[in-house]
Structures are given as C-alpha cells and as structure tokens.
Amino acid sequence: MKKNFSLYIIIIPILAVLISIILITIHNIKELNMTAQQDIKEFTENYLIEEKTKIYNKVHFFSNIIKLKFDEFTAEQRNFIKENAEKINYFENYFLHNHTNTYPKSEIKAPILKKMFKNDYINIIIDLNTNKVLLDEKNLFKNKNLNTLTDSNGVKLINTKREYEQFLDIEIEKVKYLFYTEKLKDLNLLILTGNNTKKLNEEIKKKVINSLFYFDTESSYYIFIIDLFNINGGERYGKILLHQGRSSLSGTYLNDTDKNNEMEKYRKEYLKIIRDTGEGFITYNYVKPDTNSISKKLSFFYLQKDLNWIIGSGFYFDDLESKKQEFKISIERKIKESVKTSLFVGIMLILIVSVILYFITSKINSLVNNYATSLSESNENLKKQKDIFETLFKKSTDGIIIYSEDGLIVDCNDSVVKMLGYNNKLRIINKSLKDFSPKVQFNNELSISNEKLFKEVSFNNQTYNFEWLFLSKNKRKLFCEIRTTKLNLDEKNIIHAVIRDVTYKKELEEKTKRQQVMLAEESKKSALGEMLTMIAHQWRQPLNNINLLIHFVRDTFDSGKFTKEELKGITLDMKAQIDYLSNTINDFTNFTNPKKEATLFCIKEVINKTYNLAIAQFEKNNIKVFIDAEEINVYGVENEFMQVILNILNNAKDELVEVEKNRLLFINAKKEDGKLILTIKDNAGGISSKVISRVFEPYFTTKHKKNGTGIGLYMCHEIIKQYKNGTIEASNVSFYHENIFYEGAMFTVTLDLD
C-alpha cells in the first residue's frame, strides 16, 4: 500500500505537469494571438500619435524659422534704408568740405543731392529753414502742409524738439510708409528715405520664402505654405508660396469652389479649423509625390498670424500599412519562438519534477507520521487554550458580554449576572442593553437611541469606549465604562464588550463637584465682603462732597447771593458725584450677577472695572497702580474673570501695605502669538520659595486665619483652567522702575484667544 502510495505521488504530479503544459501552451497561443491583435492596435495608435507629433513639431519649427527669418530680413532692410540716408551725411562731411570753392553751401540744391539717391526707395529732402520740399519724386508731400504732418504717434514731423536719426511710420492718403530720417546739420536739411510699408513687407516675405528652399525634408513630410488673403474662402482666397512636395504648385492661386469635390471639401475643412482655433489636424485624400497616386493623408495646418500664412505638413497612411505589416511579421515570429520555448521548458520541468519527487517520496512517510504527532499535540494545546479562555471569561472581575449584530446579548460572564443582581445568565441572554437600563441615560438621551448609536459605532470600529447607565434588578443605577472590540467568529461579526462598574468613582466625582461649588460660593462671599468694604471707602468721599454742596447751597441761598450760574455749576457737581456712585453700584452688580453666561468681553474694560471697585483701598494705602492693557476680546464669563483679577489685586494689596514706601502695582495685558498674556506684579518682596508651589491649593494661605481662607487663588486656578489652554502661574521677579531696583511677586494668566 505504501509502495503504491509513493508511486501515485510520483506519477500523478508528472501527468498533471504534462497536461498543464499542454493546456498552458494552447492557452498561451490563444492569448498571444489576442495580444498580437491588441499590440497591432496599440502600435497603430502610437504610430499615429508619433506622426501627428512629428508633423506638429515640424510645422511649429518652420513657423519659428519664418519668424526668425522675417525679423532678420526686416533688420537687414532697415539697415539698407538707414545706409541710404547716411550717404548724405557723408556727402556733407566729406564732399562739400573738400569742394567749397566749386560748390558753395549757399548754392547746394536738390539736383546735387538727388545724385546721391540712385536706388528703388522713395527719397524726400526738406529745407528746415523754409519748410519747403526740395526733392519729392513721387509727389507724396505735394499740397501737404508740413507743419501739420504727423507720424503714427501723433508727433509733428517738423518739430524742433524731435530727435531725428530714427524710423517713422507716416500715413499719407490712407497708405502707410516707413521712413528713416536724417538731419544735415550744416545745411539744415531733413532727409527722409523709405518706401510703401506693404511693398517693404512683400519684399521681406519674398526673401523669407526664398530662404526656405534650402531646408531639406522627407518627400512624405514636405512643408507647404499658403499666403491667406481671405480666411472665409472664395475665389483666390490664397496663394501657394511654397510646396516642397510639388514645386510646380508654387504661385498657384486657390479657391474652395474647385470642380474636384474632394479637394473643395478638404479646403473648406482646413479653413474652418483656421477660423475656429488657428490650428488643427484633418484627414483627406491627396496625390503622393513619389507615386503620383491618390492616397489617404493626415495633415496639420497652422496659421502664422503675423504674416497671415498657413503653414502645413502631413503624412500618408499607406506608410502606416507597410509598418503594420512589418510589425505583424515580427509578432508572429515571437509567438513561434515562445511556443518552442514553452515546450522546451515543459520537458525540462517534467524531468526536474521527476527527480525532485523521487527524493521527496523517500521522506513522505516520515513527514506524515510527524504531522500526525504534531496534529495531536496541537489539538491538545487548543483544548488547553479553550479552557483558559473559558476560565478568563467566566471568572473575570470585569463584566463581559458578547453582543450580536441583531442587537442582542448572546452570552455573558458571572460578573455581569452579579452586577445586575440576577441568579443566572438565562435572564440576560437574548435581551438588549435597553432591557437593563433606565429609560433615559445620564446624557438625557433615551436608552433605546443610545443603544442604536452603541451598535452602529461598535460594528464600524475595531475598538471603542462608551459610558453607560445600567439599572439592576433592585432598581439601583450603575454607572459603567464599556470597552468594545469587534471580532469575527464563525464568519459572523460580534462585539466583545468589557464592562467595568465605576459607580463609586462617579459618586466621588459628583461629591468633588459639590465641594468645588461650595468653595466657589465661599470665595465669592469672601470677595463680596472685601468689595463691600472697598465700596464703603469709595462712597465716603462723594457722599461727603454732596453734603458739602448741600450746605453751600443753603448758606449761599440764605445770604441772597445765589446766582443761576452757581446753581447750574453745583447741580453738575452733584450729578457727577451721583454718577460716580451709580457706576460703582453697576460694577458691583455685574460682579455679583449669578448668571454664568459666556459672552465676548474686553479685557481692558474688565481690568478697569475691577480696579475701580478697589481703587479706594489702593489710594488709602498710597499704592500706585500702573495699567497697560490692550483692547483684547475674550470669550468667557465676565464676572468670573473679574473675580480672578480682584483676588490677585487683594492679595497684592495685603502684601504691599507691609512695604514702608514706594508701594507699586503693575497690571499688563497684551496679545502674543494668538494668546492673552495678563501679568500682575508688585514690589512687596515676593513669595517664599518654600510655599510658592502651593499657593493654588485649596485652604492654603500665608495669611493669618482671620485674614485669609486659602480658597481665593484656588478658585482663580479653577476658573482660568476652564479656558482653552488656560494657565495661571506665580513667580518671583526682580525689576527696575525709575532707576530703582525692586523685587516682588508676579501672577501670569495665559489663555488661547481662538
């Protein structure tokens, strides 16, 4: 049996390899044929793209050459015109100076100068002394007022401020001319030499075309240039200037009403492209130069706008067919080579597999035996792991539930049963979370709504954390933390949820919150007591002033010397004192307002309001206060921020009264890097290094018990940390003020302004 088994192991793979090779070879032949068709298609597409790119670049190359040649011949032509005018300067500087006896300057006339102009240009000589035309063979300036004649820029030709020795464009009877001007200083003559602008341009175009004959090109990619007269077509809409494929066509006039319908169609088509986009490709039938036969052709037409020339080039499709045939033959050759290689590799593979299988079968029996032993050990290990998992599941101190996609609890451990006050888990399985929860959760949302969210989030995330309020069998509320993990068992998604009872922790947090509220109230009462003392001091002065004003009115009225103006002045003084009292009580009312509605308030105004409440205490104790605050808007509870500033000011005041002289307090508020930086510093010597780290702890004070409760700075810390990245820090600083060295404490409040 074992021998037959080994034989099967050898023969079956060899037969499988042989059959596979045959099937693969057949399949590969089919695939290669299909691929060949696709390759030919891609080759055709790529060939067309390459050819289109080639003729596109060729046309644009010739367009750039034409531009360069046009600029070159334009410069050359202008140089000739300029040289023609400069001959007169030579005549003046050399000929006349050396023949003064023969030709006196007073006798120099146009006929003498005319001899210098033996060329095809239009030459004009003007006497600037008399503004008369001495030479004008074409009669361009005949009956023209030279004093009003202007160039294309609107500048008069005869102008004492004009700079000559330059080219000018002048329009005479709707015909444009280009002249170069040269002034003869000794004779005070103005020379103009040039020609009709259109004629000059035609001369340049002719030179450009002649220069292009020297550019070689392939017969199938020849360049042709058309001088476009009418972009809309019609009779003689253009003229062939250059045709490298058929030079006999040069000079031929074109029209789009040709008797050859194919030719008429293609000319109208490329004219439409020129009108719409200025360039483009078209396909048409045309005579191939080397065969004189009609062939399909793709050409690119481009409008050279500066010269109004159409430049074109193209290629013939019969070249593509020959390339495709060559490519197809090479692919068929590759397919044959591929089949031969596959057969050779298959035979070699069979031999190699046979040898390898021979050696493998010798070890198969031992491997099978080893595998059986290993499988037995693995099963034993799996059983142990299962027992461990069941023990962890059942005996875990944390509650564990298995939650299905149907929204039901499919299993739970003993801790969940005990937590909810049931005897066994049968009362829990196949029920949902809402069945063991109050109607409303701690966030005031319905339990049924929260369970939908729990289900959606848990199955959409690998792990997630929740808080949940359960209701035990005896109606006791249980605050729990739930950590979920999504698992896949038996091709089903489930949620493994670990539940931890944090009811005691929540009750402790609530107790802490209540204590903080009590501390806040205690701090507020303490601040109110101090503030009432401050207000009492502040009101004494204005009340005393009002009393004095009343006595003054009484005494003055009795004496009969009381005037209307005095009554008006006293009334204004009393109103000012009453307004001061009213503002003080308004600031006090804002501070004591129990509402904690967050609003946008100005930090500078809050500092001034708070200081005004305490100003009497600072003035009474000879404390100089320096306020430097920017107008910065902060979003928060205004009266709480006033409480923070007031607590720090009171602490500073209590320390400063111990200083014998120069009692100073500095309040600074600025915006820096998107943050509010509020500093309050004094010169009271600073805080002991032993206790400075504890000043924000509750009930910690450096004052005597009757003077301090130790909750003021603690409440400052609690209020500021509610702001985004809000911090309050205490530090000791040293500084100079008016060249005097001081040491003191500084409180720094920092918070984000976003």
Order of alpha helices (4+ residues) and beta strands (2+ residues): alpha-alpha-beta-beta-beta-beta-beta-alpha-beta-beta-beta-alpha-beta-beta-beta-alpha-beta-beta-alpha-alpha-beta-beta-beta-alpha-alpha-beta-alpha-beta-beta-alpha-beta-beta-alpha-beta-beta
